[in-house]
């Protein structure tokens, strides 16, 4: 499990980095939410750098990456197990990795997509197959429902086997 500094200290340290702030201001022009997500990704990246490359921060790592002293693909590939050790979801890992790639690209550190796919193994999101409700589940839902109108709606859905919007579109003619 990676040891992380106090999150508020890391947030403050990242906020003081001028290159990070310039990047996040550019992201914020399109979406404030995207800025917050990218900011969190860079905070995790800073925690990773504190553990793996203690002499660098999110700003000073750009110089050795641009001179190829540090391999960008190895850096990104070792960033993924760090995020996985934090017990983050696959979606979060993917978006934080996208945030770091975008940050690096903003400062002209090219990450070639085909090379990235070959050298960096990103976890895949696994989907669970949807299963229909059985009679036992429907009975449990109906018994726990106290609202008469909602119970009628649920009975229509259960008996007709239709989608929610289809049941809402029923009209009396």
VOGU-3710 file (C-alpha; in Angstrom, 3 decimals, decimal comma):
1> xxxxxxxxxx> 0,000/0,000/0,000  1,562/3,316/-0,996  2,206/5,681/1,817  0,736/9,046/1,051  1,279/12,390/2,655  -1,557/14,271/4,221  -3,961/14,950/1,294  -4,403/18,606/2,240  -0,622/19,132/2,201  -0,361/17,523/-1,231
11> xxxxxxxxxx> -3,280/19,634/-2,487  -1,580/22,785/-1,264  1,768/21,788/-2,817  0,140/21,045/-6,173  -1,857/24,285/-6,059  1,369/26,301/-5,751  2,924/24,802/-8,904  2,577/27,388/-11,681  2,669/24,947/-14,609  -0,045/22,799/-13,041
21> xxxxxxxxxx> -2,169/25,894/-12,385  -1,743/27,064/-15,989  -2,776/23,634/-17,276  -5,825/23,470/-14,988  -6,886/26,990/-15,958  -6,880/25,878/-19,590  -9,017/22,858/-18,716  -11,397/25,012/-16,679  -12,317/27,108/-19,731  -14,320/24,156/-21,017
31> xxxxxxxxxx> -15,604/22,599/-17,804  -15,140/23,263/-14,112  -15,932/19,610/-13,348  -13,186/18,429/-15,723  -10,772/20,768/-13,969  -11,595/19,187/-10,595  -11,193/15,646/-11,949  -7,880/16,502/-13,631  -6,748/18,255/-10,441  -7,409/15,074/-8,455
41> xxxxxxxxxx> -5,486/13,070/-11,056  -2,481/15,374/-10,741  -2,674/15,175/-6,941  -2,459/11,372/-7,184  0,390/11,777/-9,674  2,200/14,013/-7,166  1,735/11,397/-4,434  3,163/8,810/-6,835  6,152/11,051/-7,596  6,757/11,626/-3,873
51> xxxxxxxxxx> 7,054/7,868/-3,423  8,844/6,785/-6,612  10,784/9,931/-7,606  11,269/11,920/-4,375  13,522/14,508/-6,053  10,773/15,566/-8,472  7,332/17,071/-8,338  4,643/17,405/-11,006  6,449/20,439/-12,419  10,103/19,373/-12,257
61> xxxxxxxxxx> 9,403/15,934/-13,754  8,688/17,608/-17,100  12,362/18,429/-17,766  13,762/14,865/-17,472  10,786/13,516/-19,419  11,370/15,929/-22,291  15,090/15,003/-22,368  14,202/11,262/-22,256  16,159/10,801/-19,015  12,994/9,193/-17,643
71> xxxxxxxxxx> 10,953/7,007/-19,969  7,404/8,356/-20,105  5,884/4,927/-20,793  7,645/3,314/-17,824  6,531/6,231/-15,648  2,898/5,853/-16,695  3,054/2,060/-16,426  4,335/2,271/-12,844  1,680/4,910/-12,022  -1,118/2,364/-12,621
81> xxxxxxxxxx> -0,164/-0,101/-9,826  0,169/2,887/-7,490  -3,440/3,873/-8,260  -4,613/0,270/-7,977  -3,037/0,030/-4,512  -5,240/2,959/-3,471  -8,250/0,711/-4,247  -9,587/3,087/-6,888  -12,142/1,924/-9,431  -11,036/1,093/-12,961
91> xxxxxxxxxx> -12,903/4,149/-14,265  -11,051/6,409/-11,823  -7,698/4,901/-12,765  -8,417/5,440/-16,445  -9,514/9,043/-15,991  -6,570/9,935/-13,731  -4,228/8,398/-16,295  -5,933/10,482/-18,997  -5,460/13,579/-16,839  -1,724/12,934/-16,478
101> xxxxxxxxxx> -1,353/12,171/-20,193  -3,162/15,405/-21,012  -0,931/17,332/-18,602  2,188/15,867/-20,215  0,883/16,587/-23,714  0,143/20,191/-22,697  3,867/20,604/-22,051  4,941/18,900/-25,305  5,800/15,486/-23,928  4,421/13,281/-26,648
111> xxxxxxxxxx> 2,774/10,010/-25,741  2,232/8,087/-28,947  -1,114/6,232/-28,670  0,007/3,033/-30,399  3,182/2,841/-28,320  1,181/3,671/-25,188  -1,246/0,782/-25,838  1,663/-1,634/-26,326  3,775/-0,575/-23,349  1,258/0,524/-20,716
121> xxxxxxxxxx> -1,292/-2,003/-19,573  -4,410/-0,198/-18,392  -6,988/-2,282/-16,493  -10,175/-2,991/-18,407  -13,584/-2,256/-16,945  -15,575/-5,438/-16,514  -19,320/-5,306/-16,901  -21,719/-7,545/-15,126  -24,430/-8,983/-17,303  -27,868/-7,651/-16,561
131> xxxxxxxxxx> -30,309/-10,158/-15,184  -34,093/-9,860/-15,211  -36,030/-9,633/-11,976  -37,634/-12,865/-10,873  -40,992/-13,214/-9,133  -39,396/-13,249/-5,694  -37,681/-9,875/-6,291  -40,869/-8,332/-7,697  -42,850/-9,559/-4,683  -40,268/-8,069/-2,299
141> xxxxxxxxxx> -40,396/-4,674/-4,094  -44,206/-4,605/-4,063  -44,423/-5,531/-0,386  -42,003/-2,777/0,611  -43,848/-0,112/-1,418  -46,275/2,017/0,639  -47,377/4,511/-2,011  -50,579/3,419/-3,812  -49,810/5,226/-7,054  -46,276/3,877/-7,188
151> xxxxxxxxxx> -47,525/0,367/-6,395  -49,965/0,576/-9,326  -47,142/1,704/-11,608  -44,923/-1,171/-10,410  -47,728/-3,690/-10,972  -48,181/-2,417/-14,544  -44,436/-2,740/-15,164  -44,309/-6,242/-13,689  -47,416/-7,571/-15,435  -46,790/-5,950/-18,804
161> xxxxxxxxxx> -43,064/-6,626/-19,006  -42,460/-3,171/-20,423  -39,871/-0,487/-19,923  -40,515/2,404/-17,536  -40,974/4,987/-20,307  -43,326/2,693/-22,203  -45,563/2,401/-19,137  -45,508/6,174/-18,697  -46,607/6,628/-22,304  -49,863/4,677/-21,751
171> xxx> -52,903/6,877/-22,308  -56,572/6,319/-21,728  -58,413/6,582/-25,074
//
